[in-house]
Amino acid sequence: MFADWLQYHWDQLITTWFDNNLFAMNFYGTLGIIYGMFWTVGLFYLFADITGRPGFLLKYKIQEPYTPMSKSEFLDLIGQVLFNQIVVMVPLFYLIARAFEWRQFPTGQLPSLARIVGDYIVFLVVNEIGFYYTHRLLHYGPLYRLIHKRHHRWQAPVAISAFYCPFLMNSHILTQWLWYGLVIFITLADHSDYHFPCMISTEFHDYHHFKFNQNFGSIGLLDWIHGTNNEFYKSIAYKRDRFFMSCQPIKQLYPDERQTNNNTNNIKNH
């Protein structure tokens, strides 16, 4: 059976690579997942930002016009990312891995699909609570100037709430790795300023970078409760905040009202 095949190869993986060591799985394994996803996806976006190629991708930019990244901006970005990933994340992940080792999270028998889905539902809610309130706190005057201002210029590390969720649920290490990879992928997409077809919408968080006092959460639940997405609901970005499959950019499917009115007036004048 397929489940037996998966279990066999999973057992081989954790034995060969980590010798069934809990700390090694959550330190080296988790860092490998996060760094691998970050640099694989991140380099794709970075290449597009620097070169503007392939050119057809530019039509999916959310905020126009496209401006190539300068050399100084590139060096500043790389320096900040390396600082975050080496100086900040390595010691932090060491402590997190020790905490998970103490928690004795499961690593052997693979979880059922129902358990994974159930864990992820809890993850989404817990991450929304942690992300929303810490995010709003980081927009407080001194904290914003000292810490969070750089996030509104460059991409930021994953919120600590993303790690608390699996700890709370004592999730299987495979569930954790899948979750961390998904969080990194979504974080990079949210900060890419691209809204591609057949991918999750990035309009919600992109609007936060356009209007700093809107859309503090990750899924919008607490923004709805606290009314911190009222402007977003009235904007064209809200209409574009959806999954679409057309090769035509979402901004053409849902054009600005001013652009629509101008086109209508031009037709009338002709």
C-alpha positions as CSV (number, residue, x, y, z in Angstrom):
1,M,0.0,0.0,0.0
2,F,1.0,3.6,-0.6
3,A,0.9,4.4,3.1
4,D,3.3,1.6,3.9
5,W,5.6,2.8,1.1
6,L,5.6,6.3,2.6
7,Q,6.2,5.0,6.1
8,Y,9.2,2.9,5.0
9,H,10.9,5.7,3.2
10,W,10.2,8.1,6.0
11,D,11.8,5.7,8.5
12,Q,14.8,5.5,6.2
13,L,15.0,9.3,6.0
14,I,15.0,10.1,9.7
15,T,17.4,7.2,10.4
16,T,19.9,8.0,7.7
17,W,19.9,11.7,7.9
18,F,19.2,12.4,11.6
19,D,19.9,9.0,13.4
20,N,16.4,9.5,15.0
21,N,17.7,12.4,17.0
22,L,15.0,14.8,18.0
23,F,17.2,17.8,18.3
24,A,18.9,17.2,15.0
25,M,15.5,16.9,13.2
26,N,14.2,20.2,14.6
27,F,17.4,22.2,14.3
28,Y,19.2,21.0,11.2
29,G,16.1,19.6,9.5
30,T,13.9,22.7,10.1
31,L,16.6,25.1,9.2
32,G,17.2,23.1,6.0
33,I,13.5,23.3,5.1
34,I,13.3,27.1,5.8
35,Y,16.6,28.1,4.2
36,G,15.9,25.8,1.2
37,M,12.5,27.2,0.5
38,F,13.6,30.8,1.2
39,W,16.5,30.8,-1.2
40,T,14.8,28.7,-3.9
41,V,11.8,30.9,-4.1
42,G,13.5,34.1,-3.0
43,L,16.2,34.0,-5.7
44,F,13.4,33.7,-8.3
45,Y,11.8,36.9,-7.1
46,L,15.2,38.6,-6.6
47,F,16.2,37.9,-10.1
48,A,13.0,39.4,-11.4
49,D,13.4,42.5,-9.2
50,I,16.9,43.1,-10.4
51,T,16.7,42.3,-14.1
52,G,13.0,42.8,-14.9
53,R,13.1,39.4,-16.6
54,P,11.4,37.4,-17.8
55,G,9.5,40.5,-19.0
56,F,6.1,38.9,-19.2
57,L,6.1,38.6,-15.4
58,L,6.0,42.3,-14.9
59,K,2.3,42.5,-16.0
60,Y,1.5,40.7,-12.8
61,K,3.1,43.4,-10.5
62,I,0.6,44.8,-8.1
63,Q,2.1,48.2,-7.5
64,E,3.3,49.9,-10.6
65,P,5.5,51.1,-12.2
66,Y,8.4,48.6,-12.0
67,T,11.6,50.0,-10.8
68,P,14.8,47.8,-11.0
69,M,16.6,47.3,-7.7
70,S,19.8,49.3,-7.4
71,K,23.2,47.9,-6.4
72,S,23.1,49.6,-3.0
73,E,19.6,48.2,-2.4
74,F,20.7,44.7,-3.4
75,L,23.7,44.8,-1.0
76,D,21.5,46.2,1.8
77,L,19.0,43.5,1.2
78,I,21.5,40.6,1.2
79,G,23.3,42.0,4.2
80,Q,20.0,42.2,6.2
81,V,18.9,38.7,5.1
82,L,22.2,37.1,6.1
83,F,22.2,38.9,9.4
84,N,18.7,37.6,10.1
85,Q,19.5,34.1,9.1
86,I,22.9,33.7,10.8
87,V,23.0,36.1,13.8
88,V,19.3,36.0,14.7
89,M,17.8,32.7,13.5
90,V,20.6,30.2,14.3
91,P,20.6,31.0,18.1
92,L,16.8,31.3,18.1
93,F,16.4,28.0,16.4
94,Y,18.8,26.3,18.8
95,L,16.5,27.3,21.7
96,I,13.4,26.3,19.7
97,A,14.9,22.9,18.9
98,R,15.8,22.3,22.6
99,A,12.2,23.2,23.5
100,F,10.8,20.8,21.0
101,E,13.2,18.2,22.2
102,W,11.9,18.6,25.7
103,R,8.3,18.4,24.3
104,Q,9.1,15.0,22.8
105,F,7.2,15.6,19.5
106,P,6.4,12.5,17.5
107,T,8.7,11.5,14.6
108,G,7.9,7.9,13.9
109,Q,4.5,6.7,12.7
110,L,3.3,9.2,10.1
111,P,0.2,11.2,11.0
112,S,-3.1,10.7,9.2
113,L,-4.3,13.2,6.7
114,A,-7.2,14.1,9.1
115,R,-4.6,14.8,11.9
116,I,-2.6,17.1,9.6
117,V,-5.7,19.0,8.5
118,G,-6.9,19.4,12.1
119,D,-3.5,20.7,13.2
120,Y,-3.4,23.2,10.3
121,I,-6.8,24.6,11.2
122,V,-5.5,25.2,14.8
123,F,-2.3,26.6,13.3
124,L,-4.2,29.1,11.2
125,V,-6.2,30.4,14.2
126,V,-3.3,30.5,16.6
127,N,-0.9,32.1,14.1
128,E,-3.6,34.7,13.3
129,I,-3.9,35.7,17.0
130,G,-0.1,35.8,17.6
131,F,0.7,37.5,14.3
132,Y,-2.0,40.1,14.5
133,Y,-1.4,41.4,18.0
134,T,2.4,41.4,17.7
135,H,2.2,43.0,14.3
136,R,0.0,45.8,15.7
137,L,2.4,46.2,18.6
138,L,5.4,46.6,16.2
139,H,3.5,49.5,14.5
140,Y,3.7,51.4,17.8
141,G,5.9,54.5,17.4
142,P,9.3,53.5,19.0
143,L,9.0,49.8,18.1
144,Y,8.2,50.7,14.5
145,R,11.2,53.0,14.2
146,L,13.6,50.6,15.9
147,I,12.5,47.3,14.5
148,H,9.6,47.1,12.1
149,K,10.4,49.9,9.7
150,R,12.9,47.7,7.9
151,H,10.2,45.1,7.3
152,H,8.3,47.7,5.3
153,R,11.3,48.0,3.2
154,W,12.4,44.4,3.0
155,Q,11.1,41.0,3.8
156,A,11.1,40.0,7.4
157,P,11.8,36.7,9.3
158,V,8.9,34.4,10.0
159,A,6.8,35.3,13.0
160,I,7.6,33.4,16.2
161,S,3.9,32.4,16.3
162,A,4.5,30.1,13.3
163,F,6.7,28.0,15.6
164,Y,4.4,28.1,18.7
165,C,1.6,26.5,16.8
166,P,3.3,23.0,16.3
167,F,4.7,23.2,19.8
168,L,1.2,23.8,21.2
169,M,-0.3,20.9,19.2
170,N,2.8,18.6,19.7
171,S,2.6,18.0,16.0
172,H,4.6,15.4,14.1
173,I,7.9,16.6,12.7
174,L,6.6,16.0,9.1
175,T,3.6,18.3,9.8
176,Q,6.0,20.9,11.2
177,W,8.2,20.8,8.1
178,L,5.3,21.1,5.7
179,W,3.9,24.0,7.7
180,Y,7.2,25.9,7.9
181,G,7.7,25.4,4.1
182,L,4.2,26.7,3.5
183,V,4.7,29.7,5.8
184,I,8.0,30.7,4.1
185,F,6.4,30.3,0.6
186,I,3.4,32.5,1.5
187,T,5.6,35.0,3.3
188,L,7.8,35.4,0.2
189,A,4.8,35.6,-2.1
190,D,3.1,38.2,0.1
191,H,6.2,40.4,-0.1
192,S,6.9,39.9,-3.8
193,D,4.4,42.5,-5.1
194,Y,3.3,39.9,-7.7
195,H,-0.2,38.3,-8.0
196,F,0.3,35.4,-10.3
197,P,-2.5,33.2,-11.8
198,C,-3.1,29.8,-10.2
199,M,-1.5,31.0,-7.0
200,I,-2.8,32.3,-3.7
201,S,-3.7,36.0,-3.7
202,T,-1.1,38.4,-2.3
203,E,-3.3,41.5,-2.4
204,F,-4.2,41.4,1.3
205,H,-0.7,41.8,2.8
206,D,0.5,43.9,-0.2
207,Y,-2.2,46.4,0.8
208,H,-0.8,46.6,4.3
209,H,2.5,47.8,2.8
210,F,0.6,50.3,0.8
211,K,-1.6,51.5,3.8
212,F,0.4,50.8,7.0
213,N,-2.7,50.9,9.2
214,Q,-4.7,48.2,7.4
215,N,-4.5,44.4,7.3
216,F,-2.3,43.5,10.3
217,G,-3.3,39.8,10.4
218,S,-2.5,36.8,8.3
219,I,-6.0,35.6,7.3
220,G,-8.1,38.7,8.0
221,L,-10.2,37.3,10.9
222,L,-9.0,39.7,13.6
223,D,-8.8,42.6,11.1
224,W,-12.5,42.1,10.5
225,I,-13.2,41.9,14.3
226,H,-11.2,45.1,15.1
227,G,-12.2,47.0,11.9
228,T,-8.6,47.3,10.7
229,N,-9.6,46.4,7.1
230,N,-12.4,48.9,6.5
231,E,-10.3,50.8,3.9
232,F,-9.2,47.6,2.3
233,Y,-12.9,46.5,1.8
234,K,-13.5,49.7,-0.1
235,S,-10.5,49.4,-2.3
236,I,-9.9,47.8,-5.7
237,A,-7.4,45.6,-4.0
238,Y,-10.3,43.8,-2.2
239,K,-11.9,43.0,-5.5
240,R,-8.6,41.6,-6.7
241,D,-8.0,39.6,-3.6
242,R,-8.9,36.2,-5.1
243,F,-7.6,33.2,-6.8
244,F,-7.7,33.4,-10.6
245,M,-6.7,31.1,-13.5
246,S,-6.6,33.6,-16.4
247,C,-3.3,34.6,-18.0
248,Q,-4.7,38.1,-18.1
249,P,-3.5,40.0,-15.0
250,I,-6.0,40.5,-12.2
251,K,-5.7,44.2,-12.5
252,Q,-7.0,44.0,-16.0
253,L,-9.8,41.7,-14.9
254,Y,-10.7,44.2,-12.2
255,P,-9.4,47.6,-13.4
256,D,-9.3,50.8,-11.4
257,E,-12.5,52.7,-11.5
258,R,-10.7,55.8,-12.7
259,Q,-9.2,53.8,-15.5
260,T,-12.6,52.4,-16.4
261,N,-14.2,55.8,-16.3
262,N,-11.4,57.2,-18.5
263,N,-11.9,54.4,-21.1
264,T,-15.7,55.1,-21.1
265,N,-15.1,58.8,-21.7
266,N,-12.7,58.1,-24.5
267,I,-15.2,55.9,-26.2
268,K,-17.9,58.5,-25.9
269,N,-15.6,61.2,-27.2
270,H,-14.9,59.1,-30.3
